[in-house]
Amino acid sequence: MVSRAEPSIIPTSPNLRWPDGRHVAVVFNVAYEAWSEGVTSGVGPMGNVLAGGVFDPNADSYGRYNANVGTRRLLMLLDEAGVKANVFASGVLADEDPEQVRAFAADGHEIVGHGYTQDLLTPLLSPEENEDSITRSTEALTKALGRRPLGWISPRATSGEATQRLLAKHGYQWQCDVIDRDMPYIQKFPEGDLLAIPLAPEFNDLSHAMRFGRTPQEFVEMFQHALRHLIAAKDDPVIVDILVHGHCFGRPSNAWAVKEIADYCARRDAIWVTTRGRIAEHVLGSL
């Protein structure tokens, strides 16, 4: 059990820039997710799930599309654009289909710990359950990949300092469960240092489509419009995230939008299209 103690924070230099003096980094993130047996995704094509904790076969089937089809399609399209992604991987999928996880990594994508299943939300877990999810996820991904994952994002990108201290204890180098700054910073815990790389929440397919009812074309247009302004703001270094889920924008009617954004980014030398692992290497190498 980890006792509560706020971490010391060391911000990165305000003069930090990305390679070749660029100030905009774009990261593509694909959520490769699954839920515990008998638990379903909290969203579905009906717009809601059945109330009262009743098992919803429709939401269950919707969520299973992620690992069955959607994530593979998204990564295939990113490969076509020459872009490598962070793959936020539920540990249970590494246990059930290690060959698929290895294939994603062999294609150059970066595998990130993402909890054992998506229903294991850290604020709802006991300290022992929280650590068990981290341990099981780490062991499953390590076995599948032949090496430890260095990065972590919790289910729902929701954790606090207790979870982050556990990540430092278990040898993680970086985490992205924070949205409180634009640029990375060091968290110093008794268990060790952890690099926090904030997750930019603006371009998330679930909120875009499920919450606001916007179209894939609007997703593309909103990103392109924002990027023009971000590139013009040369004194404001940032990380921009594209976060998509295999069961949402991994479907044929949506996935093309991710490819269009990837092609758009790949043609622009003013931005650094990268992964969080590379960001961590760059930031830690600058200290």
FENTA-V555395 format. One line per field, one symbol per residue. ss: DSSP state (H for helix, E for strand, C for the rest). burial: 1 if it has 16 or more other C-alpha atoms within 10 Angstrom, else 0. A space follows every 50 residues. Layout:
BEGIN
ss=???
burial=???
END
This chain:
BEGIN
ss=CCCCCCCEEEECCCCCCEHHHECEEEEEEEEECCCCCCCCCCCCCCCCCC CCCCCCHHHHHHHHHHHHHHHHHHHHHHHHHCCCCEEEECHHHHHHCHHH HHHHHHCCCEEEECCCCCCCCHHHCCHHHHHHHHHHHHHHHHHHHCCCCC EECCHHHCCCHHHHHHHHHCCCCEECCCCCCCCCEEEEECCEEEEECCCC CCEEHHHHHHHCCCCHHHHHHHHHHHHHHHHHCCCCCEEEEEEEECCCCC CHHHHHHHHHHHHHHHCCCCEEEECHHHHHHHHHHHC
burial=00000010000000011100011111111111111000111011000010 00000101110111111001111111111010111111111111100100 11011000111111111111110000100110111111111101100111 11111010101111111111111111110001111111100111111111 00111101110000010011001000100110000011111111111111 1001111111111011000111111110110010000
END
